[in-house]
Amino acid sequence: MVAKLLFVADQTGASTADRDWTDEVTDRIESVVTTVRDKTTVPVIKVARAVVFGLVAGVLLAGALLLLVVAFVRLLDVYLPYHPHSRRVWTVDLVASAIFLGTGAFFWRRRKPRVRS
């Protein structure tokens, strides 16, 4: 492998005195380093970026979902046409619970059961 890295083919057809062997060796080392970097560091950087952007998107989505739920409960609490305030609060709690229970039941039915050996 070392002999392959240090081997420089004479493609110009010039004599040995005319070509600059230091430039050729430097170019060869640079190409080897670039190849190694492209096969090791670049994929790791891409995976790290995907993980970071995924976490940021997940946190933002969770925050948006929480704000949406709070806005929905607040909207129901303010605009339901019940006279006693306590009945309106219990109705809002019942509706929100039914939505969460239905969502949970939907995802529970779609899950894949574990296979135990």
MDAnalysis code that builds the backbone (N, CA, C; Angstrom):
import MDAnalysis as mda
import numpy as np

u = mda.Universe.empty(351, n_residues=117, atom_resindex=np.repeat(np.arange(117), 3), trajectory=True)
u.add_TopologyAttr("name", ["N", "CA", "C"] * 117)
u.add_TopologyAttr("resid", np.arange(1, 118))
u.add_TopologyAttr("resname", ["MET", "VAL", "ALA", "LYS", "LEU", "LEU", "PHE", "VAL", "ALA", "ASP", "GLN", "THR", "GLY", "ALA", "SER", "THR", "ALA", "ASP", "ARG", "ASP", "TRP", "THR", "ASP", "GLU", "VAL", "THR", "ASP", "ARG", "ILE", "GLU", "SER", "VAL", "VAL", "THR", "THR", "VAL", "ARG", "ASP", "LYS", "THR", "THR", "VAL", "PRO", "VAL", "ILE", "LYS", "VAL", "ALA", "ARG", "ALA", "VAL", "VAL", "PHE", "GLY", "LEU", "VAL", "ALA", "GLY", "VAL", "LEU", "LEU", "ALA", "GLY", "ALA", "LEU", "LEU", "LEU", "LEU", "VAL", "VAL", "ALA", "PHE", "VAL", "ARG", "LEU", "LEU", "ASP", "VAL", "TYR", "LEU", "PRO", "TYR", "HIS", "PRO", "HIS", "SER", "ARG", "ARG", "VAL", "TRP", "THR", "VAL", "ASP", "LEU", "VAL", "ALA", "SER", "ALA", "ILE", "PHE", "LEU", "GLY", "THR", "GLY", "ALA", "PHE", "PHE", "TRP", "ARG", "ARG", "ARG", "LYS", "PRO", "ARG", "VAL", "ARG", "SER"])
u.atoms.positions = np.array([
    [0.829, -1.191, 0.000],
    [0.000, 0.000, 0.000],
    [0.870, 1.250, 0.000],
    [1.967, 1.232, 0.798],
    [2.860, 2.387, 0.850],
    [3.527, 2.591, -0.494],
    [3.958, 1.488, -1.112],
    [4.595, 1.600, -2.421],
    [3.608, 2.138, -3.444],
    [2.319, 1.771, -3.315],
    [1.295, 2.246, -4.238],
    [1.049, 3.741, -4.049],
    [1.088, 4.202, -2.785],
    [0.875, 5.617, -2.524],
    [2.026, 6.471, -3.012],
    [3.249, 5.957, -2.914],
    [4.410, 6.735, -3.302],
    [4.750, 6.614, -4.774],
    [4.139, 5.670, -5.462],
    [4.413, 5.485, -6.875],
    [3.776, 6.614, -7.659],
    [4.559, 7.257, -8.478],
    [4.058, 8.354, -9.297],
    [4.339, 8.002, -10.746],
    [3.304, 7.902, -11.550],
    [3.472, 7.553, -12.948],
    [3.823, 8.794, -13.753],
    [4.708, 8.622, -14.676],
    [5.119, 9.718, -15.533],
    [4.170, 9.775, -16.723],
    [3.170, 10.680, -16.655],
    [2.177, 10.769, -17.712],
    [2.477, 11.911, -18.674],
    [3.399, 12.762, -18.336],
    [3.668, 13.903, -19.199],
    [4.663, 13.581, -20.290],
    [5.432, 12.536, -20.121],
    [6.426, 12.178, -21.116],
    [7.688, 13.007, -20.987],
    [7.778, 13.865, -19.967],
    [8.968, 14.695, -19.772],
    [10.036, 13.893, -19.047],
    [11.226, 14.396, -19.088],
    [12.319, 13.705, -18.403],
    [12.195, 13.903, -16.901],
    [12.968, 13.136, -16.154],
    [12.906, 13.174, -14.702],
    [13.327, 14.545, -14.172],
    [14.240, 15.194, -14.830],
    [14.716, 16.495, -14.360],
    [13.685, 17.591, -14.583],
    [12.803, 17.436, -15.587],
    [11.832, 18.480, -15.907],
    [10.627, 18.496, -14.962],
    [10.234, 17.402, -14.421],
    [9.033, 17.369, -13.581],
    [9.395, 17.655, -12.121],
    [8.428, 18.200, -11.404],
    [8.636, 18.536, -9.998],
    [8.005, 17.438, -9.156],
    [8.829, 16.562, -8.627],
    [8.312, 15.404, -7.885],
    [7.676, 15.807, -6.567],
    [8.056, 16.946, -5.995],
    [7.440, 17.360, -4.730],
    [5.971, 17.717, -4.925],
    [5.659, 18.354, -6.042],
    [4.253, 18.676, -6.324],
    [3.440, 17.404, -6.531],
    [4.002, 16.450, -7.209],
    [3.284, 15.195, -7.456],
    [3.026, 14.434, -6.162],
    [4.033, 14.374, -5.276],
    [3.857, 13.680, -4.004],
    [2.842, 14.414, -3.142],
    [2.922, 15.738, -3.139],
    [1.962, 16.524, -2.362],
    [0.542, 16.323, -2.876],
    [0.355, 16.317, -4.186],
    [-0.970, 16.077, -4.765],
    [-1.488, 14.690, -4.420],
    [-0.599, 13.718, -4.450],
    [-1.000, 12.346, -4.130],
    [-1.414, 12.221, -2.658],
    [-0.650, 12.828, -1.755],
    [-1.003, 12.796, -0.326],
    [-2.326, 13.512, -0.098],
    [-2.496, 14.630, -0.766],
    [-3.752, 15.373, -0.622],
    [-4.944, 14.555, -1.126],
    [-4.783, 13.850, -2.224],
    [-5.887, 13.041, -2.744],
    [-6.207, 11.881, -1.814],
    [-5.180, 11.282, -1.197],
    [-5.419, 10.185, -0.250],
    [-6.150, 10.703, 0.986],
    [-5.702, 11.834, 1.513],
    [-6.350, 12.417, 2.697],
    [-7.788, 12.803, 2.386],
    [-8.017, 13.372, 1.216],
    [-9.375, 13.745, 0.816],
    [-10.268, 12.513, 0.695],
    [-9.741, 11.449, 0.121],
    [-10.517, 10.212, -0.015],
    [-10.865, 9.630, 1.344],
    [-9.910, 9.604, 2.250],
    [-10.170, 9.077, 3.597],
    [-11.196, 9.945, 4.319],
    [-11.075, 11.260, 4.189],
    [-12.028, 12.164, 4.828],
    [-13.433, 11.965, 4.269],
    [-13.536, 11.830, 2.953],
    [-14.841, 11.656, 2.324],
    [-15.511, 10.354, 2.756],
    [-14.732, 9.350, 3.086],
    [-15.312, 8.059, 3.461],
    [-15.534, 7.917, 4.962],
    [-14.964, 8.800, 5.769],
    [-15.125, 8.674, 7.221],
    [-15.843, 9.871, 7.830],
    [-15.301, 11.042, 7.670],
    [-15.816, 12.215, 8.368],
    [-17.129, 12.722, 7.777],
    [-17.243, 12.732, 6.488],
    [-18.446, 13.284, 5.845],
    [-19.710, 12.512, 6.233],
    [-19.729, 11.171, 6.229],
    [-20.941, 10.472, 6.672],
    [-21.274, 10.724, 8.147],
    [-20.262, 10.827, 8.990],
    [-20.513, 11.096, 10.407],
    [-21.126, 12.481, 10.587],
    [-20.647, 13.440, 9.845],
    [-21.211, 14.797, 9.932],
    [-22.666, 14.802, 9.460],
    [-22.965, 14.066, 8.405],
    [-24.348, 14.008, 7.906],
    [-25.276, 13.372, 8.934],
    [-24.826, 12.310, 9.577],
    [-25.652, 11.655, 10.595],
    [-25.854, 12.581, 11.788],
    [-24.793, 13.262, 12.210],
    [-24.914, 14.186, 13.342],
    [-25.884, 15.321, 13.028],
    [-25.817, 15.849, 11.820],
    [-26.765, 16.897, 11.431],
    [-28.199, 16.393, 11.433],
    [-28.402, 15.189, 10.932],
    [-29.755, 14.622, 10.911],
    [-30.289, 14.442, 12.324],
    [-29.445, 13.970, 13.235],
    [-29.879, 13.780, 14.626],
    [-30.224, 15.115, 15.273],
    [-29.371, 16.111, 15.080],
    [-29.621, 17.419, 15.692],
    [-30.882, 18.056, 15.121],
    [-31.028, 18.057, 13.805],
    [-32.216, 18.653, 13.205],
    [-33.476, 17.868, 13.581],
    [-33.366, 16.557, 13.709],
    [-34.506, 15.756, 14.143],
    [-34.928, 16.081, 15.559],
    [-33.957, 16.246, 16.446],
    [-34.284, 16.610, 17.826],
    [-34.914, 17.996, 17.911],
    [-34.371, 18.941, 17.176],
    [-34.939, 20.298, 17.176],
    [-36.367, 20.269, 16.630],
    [-36.578, 19.545, 15.538],
    [-37.929, 19.454, 14.968],
    [-38.881, 18.763, 15.940],
    [-38.418, 17.734, 16.631],
    [-39.262, 17.041, 17.603],
    [-39.663, 17.930, 18.765],
    [-38.711, 18.702, 19.276],
    [-39.023, 19.609, 20.388],
    [-39.999, 20.694, 19.934],
    [-39.769, 21.244, 18.752],
    [-40.688, 22.269, 18.241],
    [-42.083, 21.700, 17.987],
    [-42.154, 20.485, 17.472],
    [-43.442, 19.849, 17.229],
    [-44.169, 19.570, 18.540],
    [-43.443, 19.107, 19.549],
    [-44.070, 18.845, 20.852],
    [-44.590, 20.140, 21.469],
    [-43.823, 21.216, 21.358],
    [-44.281, 22.504, 21.873],
    [-45.507, 23.012, 21.140],
    [-45.506, 22.869, 19.823],
    [-46.663, 23.307, 19.032],
    [-47.899, 22.482, 19.370],
    [-47.710, 21.181, 19.557],
    [-48.838, 20.314, 19.929],
    [-49.392, 20.697, 21.293],
    [-48.511, 20.987, 22.237],
    [-48.955, 21.400, 23.567],
    [-49.742, 22.707, 23.501],
    [-49.238, 23.669, 22.739],
    [-49.961, 24.939, 22.599],
    [-51.303, 24.752, 21.893],
    [-51.366, 23.863, 20.947],
    [-52.621, 23.582, 20.257],
    [-53.656, 22.964, 21.202],
    [-53.216, 22.047, 22.041],
    [-54.126, 21.427, 23.012],
    [-54.617, 22.459, 24.020],
    [-53.721, 23.296, 24.513],
    [-54.126, 24.336, 25.469],
    [-55.114, 25.297, 24.821],
    [-54.857, 25.682, 23.574],
    [-55.772, 26.587, 22.874],
    [-57.137, 25.929, 22.657],
    [-57.147, 24.643, 22.330],
    [-58.417, 23.935, 22.112],
    [-59.227, 23.852, 23.407],
    [-58.574, 23.497, 24.498],
    [-59.274, 23.396, 25.791],
    [-59.766, 24.764, 26.223],
    [-58.954, 25.780, 26.036],
    [-59.361, 27.138, 26.403],
    [-60.538, 27.616, 25.546],
    [-60.507, 27.284, 24.265],
    [-61.598, 27.662, 23.370],
    [-62.905, 27.008, 23.796],
    [-62.843, 25.718, 24.105],
    [-64.058, 25.036, 24.569],
    [-64.538, 25.598, 25.897],
    [-63.623, 25.906, 26.794],
    [-63.999, 26.396, 28.119],
    [-64.674, 27.758, 28.041],
    [-64.235, 28.592, 27.130],
    [-64.787, 29.943, 27.048],
    [-66.110, 29.962, 26.284],
    [-66.241, 29.152, 25.226],
    [-67.378, 29.311, 24.331],
    [-68.468, 28.254, 24.432],
    [-68.386, 27.338, 25.382],
    [-69.498, 26.405, 25.549],
    [-70.666, 27.125, 26.231],
    [-71.897, 26.886, 25.750],
    [-73.034, 27.671, 26.250],
    [-73.688, 27.078, 27.508],
    [-72.916, 26.753, 28.539],
    [-73.494, 26.285, 29.804],
    [-73.482, 27.428, 30.792],
    [-74.552, 27.489, 31.596],
    [-74.618, 28.560, 32.581],
    [-73.692, 28.311, 33.773],
    [-73.843, 27.189, 34.459],
    [-72.911, 27.001, 35.587],
    [-71.499, 26.731, 35.076],
    [-70.563, 27.429, 35.648],
    [-69.168, 27.319, 35.208],
    [-68.603, 25.925, 35.452],
    [-68.992, 25.294, 36.538],
    [-68.437, 23.979, 36.865],
    [-68.856, 22.922, 35.845],
    [-70.063, 22.988, 35.345],
    [-70.510, 22.026, 34.345],
    [-69.730, 22.200, 33.038],
    [-69.426, 23.433, 32.701],
    [-68.669, 23.712, 31.487],
    [-67.251, 23.157, 31.597],
    [-66.619, 23.291, 32.748],
    [-65.265, 22.779, 32.939],
    [-65.255, 21.260, 32.834],
    [-66.233, 20.599, 33.438],
    [-66.277, 19.136, 33.370],
    [-66.536, 18.654, 31.941],
    [-67.334, 19.400, 31.196],
    [-67.590, 19.028, 29.805],
    [-66.312, 19.160, 28.972],
    [-65.575, 20.208, 29.177],
    [-64.309, 20.396, 28.456],
    [-63.338, 19.280, 28.809],
    [-63.232, 18.940, 30.085],
    [-62.355, 17.843, 30.505],
    [-62.786, 16.527, 29.867],
    [-64.090, 16.293, 29.774],
    [-64.600, 15.069, 29.164],
    [-64.255, 15.014, 27.672],
    [-64.430, 16.114, 26.968],
    [-64.136, 16.145, 25.532],
    [-62.634, 15.956, 25.284],
    [-61.800, 16.661, 26.042],
    [-60.353, 16.529, 25.866],
    [-59.896, 15.111, 26.203],
    [-60.445, 14.538, 27.250],
    [-60.090, 13.158, 27.622],
    [-60.512, 12.174, 26.548],
    [-61.699, 12.379, 25.974],
    [-62.166, 11.486, 24.917],
    [-61.256, 11.566, 23.695],
    [-60.792, 12.767, 23.360],
    [-59.880, 12.921, 22.221],
    [-58.568, 12.203, 22.486],
    [-57.995, 12.395, 23.673],
    [-56.731, 11.735, 23.998],
    [-56.892, 10.223, 24.096],
    [-58.004, 9.772, 24.650],
    [-58.256, 8.333, 24.752],
    [-58.429, 7.719, 23.362],
    [-59.154, 8.395, 22.488],
    [-59.320, 7.894, 21.127],
    [-58.000, 7.848, 20.361],
    [-57.181, 8.884, 20.523],
    [-55.870, 8.898, 19.865],
    [-54.989, 7.779, 20.388],
    [-54.984, 7.581, 21.696],
    [-54.190, 6.509, 22.289],
    [-54.663, 5.138, 21.845],
    [-55.976, 4.942, 21.780],
    [-56.519, 3.655, 21.332],
    [-56.173, 3.396, 19.869],
    [-56.211, 4.448, 19.053],
    [-55.837, 4.294, 17.647],
    [-54.394, 3.830, 17.501],
    [-53.482, 4.492, 18.193],
    [-52.069, 4.106, 18.111],
    [-51.811, 2.754, 18.768],
    [-52.575, 2.413, 19.789],
    [-52.405, 1.111, 20.440],
    [-52.798, -0.017, 19.480],
    [-53.832, 0.195, 18.690],
    [-54.250, -0.833, 17.730],
    [-53.259, -0.978, 16.581],
    [-52.542, 0.080, 16.259],
    [-51.586, 0.043, 15.143],
    [-50.216, -0.489, 15.543],
    [-49.988, -0.692, 16.825],
    [-48.677, -1.151, 17.272],
    [-48.435, -2.579, 16.833],
    [-47.165, -2.943, 16.802],
    [-46.799, -4.311, 16.457],
    [-46.429, -5.019, 17.747],
    [-47.081, -6.130, 18.042],
    [-46.784, -6.802, 19.299],
    [-45.370, -7.408, 19.279],
    [-44.774, -7.458, 20.448],
    [-43.439, -8.036, 20.588],
    [-43.521, -9.546, 20.435],
    [-42.533, -10.081, 19.788],
    [-42.459, -11.537, 19.632],
    [-41.485, -12.056, 20.684],
    [-41.992, -12.846, 21.583],
    [-41.142, -13.399, 22.639],
    [-40.806, -14.842, 22.312],
    [-39.553, -15.155, 22.509],
    [-39.139, -16.536, 22.194],
    [-39.031, -17.382, 23.441],
])
